[in-house]
Amino acid sequence: MYFLIKRLNSYGVTTKIIALLTVLAFLSTVTEIIGIGMFIPIFDFIQGGVDSYNLDREKSEGVIGYIENLLVFFDIEITFESLIIFTFLLFLISKTIAYIITYTSSYYTGVITRDMRRKLLNLYLRSSSEYYDRVKIGDFTNVSFVELNNAIGGVLMPIKLVISITYIFVSILFLLLLSYKLTLLSAVVLFVSILYPSRWIRAVKKAGSKNSNFNSVITSFLLERLRSPRLVRLSSAAGLELETYNSITEKQRRLTLNVHILKARVKLVTEPLVVGISLIMIYLAVTVIGMNPGEVLLYLIITIRLVPSVDALVSQIMNMNSSEGAIKMIEDLTKEMKEDIKKDNFQIYEKLKFMKNIEFIELSDISYKYNNKYRNIVDNISVTFYTHTISAIVGPSGSGKSTLVDIISKYRKPTSGNIFINGIELSQYDGHQLNSLVSYMPQEPQIFDGTVKSHISYGSKDEQIDKIIKYSKLSGAFSFIKNLEQGFDSLIREGGSNLSGGQKKRLDLTRALYLDSPVLILDEPTSGLDQVSSKKFMETIEYIKKNIRVIVVIITHDLNLLKDVDQIIVFEDGKITGKGKHKQLKGSNKWYSEAINKL
């Protein structure tokens, strides 16, 4: 139980709340059971006539004696009317408390779900690039949405268990007052009888873990295919993918069915078992023990009400067991991301906030090796990037160009070497602080559902229309935006499917400029554009370089763009084999001169 309380604490439910819910559950149950017990004097009134009830506490025994003492304690005159009113009030109090318990549980379910989703996304966004390299997005999506609901249900289940156990405990206590012999016999028989179905309860835990793991498989498969509908269709693979999906969903269906069957088996045995034992005990109460009709009826009422409580208790235990797989997934995911995240250094963050006027970024003896690689993908690189310049990184595919840019932006932390900004060494500090100094334009613009205005201001807390217009003119996007039906308030679909390739490029360039970052990184900015559009785009970049204090770094395979850039860096097999301008490299660098001659 201590472990379960600690788990609840870790999800945001304090020990005080747990104690409060336990006390409320006890009060709700006690008032309900006393309310049921009130039917004994009510039955006596009905049997003897509403005017014939005679209170004699000296002769009253058992439950009737306790009830009569309770009425005297509250100074209630025992009349038929007062008994009915008092009974109703007890039930009203019981159900009011039950409502408070339900509301509190529902409230914390919502709060925990919200906070855990926010926590998981926060951890994910703060994790390192190496973490993104090894974790499938489908696994994270499945855990943070599908499995999280199961996990929270399992984590909160102990609260429901306490409520059920409290109700059963108080009910049994009341039954003991009615007849301790009968109740003890019932408990022994019931305990022996549920030993057999208990093995199904344990099996639910194992089946639930398998089901949770398979949910990740389905989610990953589906997300990967949903991201590539064009590839699937044009590869004539739709039928094959559907067969594969049918196969894995069928396996998941069987796993889910197995969990439900195990739960149904337990219900099939326990409910008839409890009812059967209750009926046998009532028979013994009348024929052997000789309980009066009122007490027998009360015993029957409480026993019948115990059936769903016992059933609920068994179901809650099974649900808690079946959610263990989901809980473990959440805990493992959280632990892994926390271990991956480095501690922030707030001292350097304060310095970085005032470093918008960057003069140069220097990489000194930088190397980088992926976790699963035996050699460096970037090896002993030294290069400097200056403000008001355009630097282009070129080279054969797979040479490490993108990795080098990831290091410049501090998305990846170098395995060795140092990074300097205006001569201040930064390699020891957390990359998330340096990310704010970099604007990045990916090869394929990542556009979410929203308006033109919301995309341009993505990453900022406000939408300054004057600033949006300024940078849209600078990027060349203003000319097409103003012709849209609603201008900057026009809706764009996910991926910008209602825009042309050139429009998406210029819109995304506007977004990158809007951040006012001193470093602008462009990954294949002219890919998918024709020669005329590519030339115009580079003219825009030249204009930006001259009019904004910015370091521009471009990764490109389009060597036609490089004649006027300030610095070309030739990257081959993780090393810099040449640096200079177009005319210099054309005569001095073998790879560059051969690539130019092939144009």
N, C-alpha and C positions, 0 to 999 in steps of 0.2 A: 504493500500500500504506500510506503514511503517513496518508492521509486515512481509510482503513478502520480503522486502529489508533486514530486520534483519535475516530472514531465509536464504536468499542467502548468506549473510555475514558469517553465521555459517557454511555454506558448502564450504567456501573458495572464493566466488566471492565478491570482494571488491566493495564498493559504487562507486569508481572511474570508475571501469569497467562497472558497470551498467549505470552510467551517459554517458560514452563514447559510449556504444551501443545505448543508447537512442538518442544521438546527431547524430550518424551515420545513424540510422533509419530515423530520420527526414530529414537529407541531401539527403539520397537515395530517399526518397519519393518525396521531393520537386523537385529534378532534374528530376525524372521520369515524374511527373505531368507537369512541365514546358515543358519537351520534347513533351508530348502529346499535350499541348497547342500550340506548334509550328506548329501543323498541320493546324491551322486556317489560318495563312498567306500563308502557302503552298497551301491550297485549293483555297485561293483567287488568287494566282498566276496561278494555273491550270485553274480556271474559266475564268480569264481575259487574260490569255496568259503570258508567262514567262517574257515578256518585258513591261507589262502594269501596274505592281504594283506601286502604288504611296503612299508614306508615308506622312501622314498628321496627326500629333499627336494632333492638335487642334480639329479634328473631331473624332478621334478614341475614343471609349468608352469601358468600361468593360474590359474583358479579353484581347481583341486585343490591347487596349491602354496600358495595363500593359506589354504585350509581346513586343510591339514596344519600350516602354521606356527601357525595359531590353536590347534590341539590341543596342539602342543608348548608354546606360550606358557602355556596353562593346565595344563601338565604332566599331560596325559591320555594314558594308554597306549591306543594305537589297537587296540582289539579290536571285534569285531562288537557285543558287548553295550554297550561304552562309547559307541560311535557312536550306537546307538539311544537310550540314556539321555540323552546330551548333546543329541541332536536334539529329544527330547521336552521337555527343560528349556528349550531355546531357544524352542520354540513356546509353552510355558507362560508364560514371561517375557513374550513378545510379547503374548499375549492378556490377561495381567494388566495390563500397561501400557495396552492398548487399553480395558480395563474402566475404569481410572482416568480415561482421557480422556473416555469416554462419561459416566461419573458426574459429572465436573467440568463438562462441557458442559451436562448435564441440570440440574445444581444451579444453574448461573448462568442458565439459561433461566428456571427458576422464580423465582429471586431478582429477576432483571431485570423479569419480568412483574409480580410483586408490587409492586416499588418504583415502576415506571413507572405502574401503575394508581393507586397511592397518590399519586404526584407529580401526575398529571393531575387527580385529584379535588381535591387540595389547592389547585392553581392555580385550578381552576374555582370553588371555593367562596370563594376570596380575590379573584376578579375583580370588576370594578365592575358596577353595574347596567346601564351602557351596553353592556358586553360581552354580558350576557344578552339585551339588546334585539335585538342584531344576529346572534347565533349561534343556529342551530336546535339544540334538544336532541337531535334525531335524528342530526345530524352529529357532535356530541360523543360520543354513545353509540356510534356506528359506529366512530369513530376509536379511542376508548379501550378497546374490547373486540374488535371484529372486526379492524380494521386493525392494532391493536397486536400481535396474535399474528403477523400476516404480517411486520410491521416487525421484530420481535425475531428472527424466523427469518432475515430478510435480514441483520440486523446481525451475528448470530452465524455467518452462513454463511462469512465469511473464515476462521474457525477450522477449519471442515470443509474449506475449500479448501486450507489449509496442510497438513492431514493427507493429503488426496488427492495434492497436489503432492509432498509428501515421499515418499509411497509410490511414486509414479511415478518420481520422480527416483532414488531408491535402486535401484528395480527396473531402470531403464535403465542405471544405473551398473554393476550386476551383469551385465546383458546385454552391456555393453561389454567387461567382463572375459572373458566367454565368447567373444565375437566382435565386435570393434569395427566391422569392415566390414559385417557383417550388420545390426548395430544402427543404424549411421548411415544405411544404405540404407532401413531400415524407417522411421526417423524422418522422412526427407525425403519418402518416399512418403505417409506418414500426414499430414504437415503439408499437403501439396498437396491431399490428398483431403478434408480437413475445411474447406477454404476455402468450398466451396459451402454446406454446412449452417450456416456461421457467420452467414449473413444471417438465418436463423430464430432464432438465439440473440439477435441484436439486436432482432428484432421482438417477442420476448417481453416486453422492458422496456416498450415502448409499450403493448402489449395489457394488461399487468399494471396500468399506471397508469389506463387507462380502466376496468378492472374495479373498482379501488379506489374511484374516483369514483362509479361507479354503485352500489356497496354503500351509500354514504351516502344516495343517493336512495331506495333501498328501505327502509332503516332509518327514515328520517324519515317516509316515507309510512305505514309500519306503526305507529310509535309514535303518530302523530297520530290514526289511526283507532282504535287500541286505547284511547286516552283518551276517545273519544266514541262508545261503542257505542249508547247511547240515541239520540243524534242521528241516527246512520246508520240505525238500524232504523226510527225514527219518521218519517224523511224518505223512507222507501221507497227508500233509496239503496244497499242492500246489493248488489244485482245490479250496479249501475254501478261501485261501489267494487271489486267482485271482478273485473270486466272490466279496470279500470285496473291492478289489482294483477297480474293475469295478463299484461298487456301489458309491464309493466316487469320482471317476473320472467323473462319470455321473452327480453327483450333482455339481461338479466344472464346468462341461461343461454348465450346465443350468445357473449357475451364470454368467459365461463369456458371454453366449449368451444374457442374459438379459441386460448386459452392452452395448453390440454391438447393440441390438435392440433399446435401448433408444437413442443411438447416431444416429442411422439410421433414427429414427422417426423425430428427430430434423432437419436432413438434408432434409428429405422428405418434410418438411413444409417450412423451411427457404429459400432454394434455389429457388423453384418456386415462393415463396412469393416475394422475392427481384426482380426477373426477371419480374414478373407480374406488380408490382408497377412501375418499371422502364419504362416498355412499356406504361403504362397508362400516366405516367408523360411526356413521349416523345410526346404522342398524344396531350396532353394539351399544350405542348410547341409550337407545330406547329399550332394547330387550335385556341387556345385561346390567348396565350401570343405573338405569332408571332415571335419567334426567327428565325434568318437566318439559312439556311441549314448547314453552317459550324459549327455554335455553337451547333445546334441540334446533328450533327454527333459527335462532341467532347463530348457533354453531354452523348450521347449513349456509346461512348468508355469508358469514365470514370465510368459510371454506371455499365457497363458489367464487368469491372475490379474490381469493388467493390464487386461483388457477391462472388467470391472465398475468398476475404478478410473477409467479414462478416461471411462466412461459416467457415473459418479458426479460426476466433475469437470465434465463438460458440464452435467449436471443442476443442479449447485450454482451454476454460473455463470448458468444460466437462471433458477433460483429467486431468486438474488440480484438479477438484473435485474427480474424480475416484482415483487419486493417494494419496488422503488425508489419506486413511487407511494405505498405505505403508509408508508414511512420519511419521505417528504417531508411527508405529511399530519401525522404525529406531530410532526415538527420544526417545521412551520408553526404547528400548534396550540399547542405549548409556547411558541414564540417570541411568538406573539400574546398569550397570556395573561400571560406575563412582562412584556411591554411595557405591558400594561393595569394591572398591579398596582403600586400606589404603595408606596414603602418605609415600613415601620412606624417610628413615632417612639416609642421605648420610654419616653422621659422622661414624656410625657403619659399613657402607659398606667399608670405608677406612680401618677400623680395620680388618674386615673379610678377606680382600684381603691378609693380612699377617698372617692369621691363618691357613695355610696349615699344619703346624706341630701340629696337634691336639693330645693331650695326653689322654684326656677322655671327654666324653659327659655325663652329669648328668641330670636326670629328677627328680625333687623334687616336691612331692605332686601334680602330674599332674592329672587333671580330664578333661573329654570332654563329651559334650552332643550335639547331633544333634538337629537342630532347631525344628524338628517335634516330638521329643522324650520327654517323661516326666521324664526320669532318665538318669544318666550318663552311657555311653557305656564304658568309661574308668574312673575308680574311685580311686582317691587318690594314684597314682602310684609313687613309688620312685625306681629308678634303675640307675646304672652307667655302661657305656660301655667304654672299654679301647682299646688303639691302640695295634696292633699285637695280637688281640684276635678274636675268633669267638663266637658270642652270638646267640643262637637259641631261638626263641619265639614259644612255643608250647601250645596246649590246644584245647578244643573242638571247633567245628565250631560255629561261631557267638559269640565268647567270647570277641571279640574286638582286636584281634591280629593285623589285618591290620590297624585299626585306630591308635593303638599305634605306628606302624611304620610310619604312616603318620605324627604323632606328632614329632617323632624323626627327620624326614626329614624336618620338619616345613611346610609340605604341608598343614597340618591343624594346626590352632592356638589353643592351649588348652584353655578350658573355665576358668580354674584356674590352679595355680601352676607356676613353673619356670623351664627354661632350662638353663643349664650352659655349656659353652665350655671352657675348661681349667680354670674353675672358674669364667668366665665372664658371667653375666646373660643376656639372649637374648630374653626373652619373650616379651619385649616391642617393639622389632624391626620387621621390615617387613620381611615376610618369603621368598620373592624372592631373598633377598641377601644371605640367608643361603642355598638356594637350590643349589647354585654353589659348596657347600662343599659336596654334596651328589651325588653319582651315584646310579641309581636304575635299577634293572633288574626285569621286571614284570614276573608273572607266565607264561604268553603266550607272547613271544617276539613280539613287535610291529615293523614290518619290512615294510618299504615303497619301492616303485619301485626305483631301482637304482643299483649301483654296490656294491660289497662286501666292497670295499674301502670307498664308501660314507656312508654306514651304520655304519661302525666302527668309522668313524670320525664325526658321527652325533652329533650336538651340538657344534662343533668346527668350526672356520672360515677357517682352513686350513687342508690339508691332508698330514701329515708327514709320508712318506712311511716307514722310519726307525722305527718310533714309532709304526706304524700299525703292522709291522712285529714282533717287540719286544713283544707287548701285545697279538698278535695272537698266538705266541709260548707259552706265559705264560698261556693262557687260554686253550691251546690244540687245537685251531682251525686251526693252520697253516698246520697241516698234511692233512686236507681235502681241504683247500683252494688252496694249491699248485697243487693239482691234477685236479682242475677245468680247463676248456678249456682256459680261459683267466686269470686265477689266481685271483688277487685282483681286476682286472677290469671286472670280470665276472658279468653279470647281474643277479639280483635276483628279482623275482616278488613280488608283494604286499603280505605281510603275509609270505613270504619265502616259497611259495607253491612248489618250485622246490628244497627244502632242506629237509633233514630228521629232526625229532624232536631233536635229539642230536646235529646235526650241527647247528640248529637254536639257541639252548641254548648256545653253545660255541661261536658262532658268536656274540650273544648279550652280553655275558660276556666280550668279547673283547671290544665291544663298551663301556661298563660300565668302564672298566679299562682304556681305552684311555683318559678319562676325567681327570685322575690323581686326583680324588677327595679323600679326607681323610676318607670318610665314604662310604662303599659299602653295599647296601641293596639288598638282594635277596629274592624274593617272590616265594616260592615253586620251587626252582631251579631244582629239580629232577623230577617234575611231568611229566608224559608221558615217562619217561625213564625206561629201565629195570634195574634190580639189578646191573648188571655188569657196565652199563653206569653210574648209580647213584654213585657207589663206586668210579669210575674213576673221576667223576665230583667233588666229595668231596675231593679227593686227590689233585685235582687241586686247590681247595679253600684253603686247608691247606698249599700248597706250596706258594700261593699268600700271605697268612697271614704272613708267615715267611719272605718273601723276599720283601714285600712292606709295607711301613708305612701306615697301613689302619685299620680301625675298620670295621669288617664284622658283619652284622646283618642278620640272616636268619629267615624267617617264613616258617615253614614246618609241615606237618602231618606225614612225614616219619621218625619215631623214630629210624629206623636202622642207620640213619646218625649221631646220636648224641653221640656216645660213646667217641669220642675224642674231642668234642668241649669244649671250655674253660668255657662257662657259658650257662646253660639252664634256661630259664624263663618260668615257667608254668603260664598260663593265663586262669582264669576261671571267667566267668560272670563279666568281666571288672576289675578284681582284680588279683594281683600277689599272688598265693597261694604257690609258691615254687621257690627258686633260688639255683643253685649249679651245680655240675657236675653230670654225669650220675649215678655213683655209689651212690652218696649222695641221690639223688632224688628217686632212685629206692627203697630205704628203708624208706624214710621219707615222700614222697608225694603220697597220695592215688590215685589221678587221674593218675599220671605218672606211678606208679607201676602197676596199673590195665591195662593201655594201653600197657606197655611193655610185660606183661604176655599174652596179646592177640595176640602178634606177632607170 
